[in-house]
Amino acid sequence: MIHQDYQIDEVHVYPELNGRQNVIERVVWILNFHDGDFTSSANIETYLEVSGDLDDFIDADDVTDEQIYQWVLEKQGGNAFLDMLLQMHTENLTELKKQAQLVQLRPGL
């Protein structure tokens, strides 16, 4: 069974935008797919495209990784995006497991 997790790698902010401080605009994140001892990862860059309306603004210092993940996932297309990545990385994990079965026949060649 394939399990997934994420890592927020970089968060880029506008130091000041429309009177708010540290407005998140760009997020670099990693989505990992695990199957036993094998992992396939997607490195993703998401622009949140902040508009002038900052009524629901949360300062970057106060936001959690989970909130950022939900924002970038929604921006990328939500479950449809996850399903597409899962399909691609399932194929990759299958190939990794297949490759792991290889043994060296003759050393030095």
ABEGO torsion letter per residue (X at the ends): XBBBBBBBABBBBBABBGGBBGBBABBBBBBBBBBEABBBBBBBBBBAGBBABAAABBBAAABBAAAAAAAAAAAAGEAAAAAAAAAAAAAAAAAAAAAAABBBABBGX
